[in-house]
């Protein structure tokens, strides 16, 4: 049985999101204070997914990573509320960088046909 490309991309994205979030959550509990900016660990998987599957999958992964890191990695835990304004700024800059990176990676991979 062959799965549609979007189903494969979604499953791979969710698996990578789960693995990266679980690893960062575990490191945050085991080594408190060792990882100050955990959201930026999602940039490489975002670029890889954009390279393999395209803009939509990379952008959706970046948005999901934004939500997961706000919920699991920033205080208060298990809430989308971020108490530190610096951390909130990190999250928004990550989202902007990730979306620009997704567009750049896909443009390098598949150049547009403009004259």
KAZI-V141759 format. One record per backbone hydrogen bond with DSSP energy under -0.5 kcal/mol. NH is the residue of the N-H (numbers start at 1). CO is the residue of the C=O. Records with the same first field share a line. If there is no record, write none. Layout:
BEGIN
NH = CO, CO
END
This chain:
BEGIN
3 = 1
8 = 4
9 = 5
10 = 6
11 = 7
12 = 8
13 = 9
14 = 10
15 = 11
16 = 12
17 = 13
18 = 14
19 = 15
20 = 16
21 = 17
22 = 18
23 = 19
24 = 20
25 = 21
26 = 22
27 = 23
28 = 24
29 = 25
30 = 26
31 = 27
34 = 31
35 = 31
36 = 34
40 = 37
41 = 38
42 = 39
43 = 40
46 = 42
47 = 43
48 = 44
49 = 45
50 = 46
51 = 47
52 = 48
53 = 49
54 = 49, 50
58 = 54
59 = 55
60 = 56
61 = 57
62 = 58
63 = 59
64 = 60
65 = 61
66 = 62
67 = 63
68 = 64
69 = 65
70 = 66
71 = 67
72 = 68
73 = 69
74 = 69
78 = 71
79 = 71, 76
83 = 75, 81
85 = 83
88 = 84
89 = 85
90 = 86
91 = 87
92 = 88
93 = 89
94 = 90
95 = 91
96 = 92
97 = 93
98 = 94
99 = 95
100 = 96
101 = 97
102 = 98
103 = 99
104 = 100
105 = 101
106 = 102
107 = 103
108 = 104
109 = 105
110 = 106
END
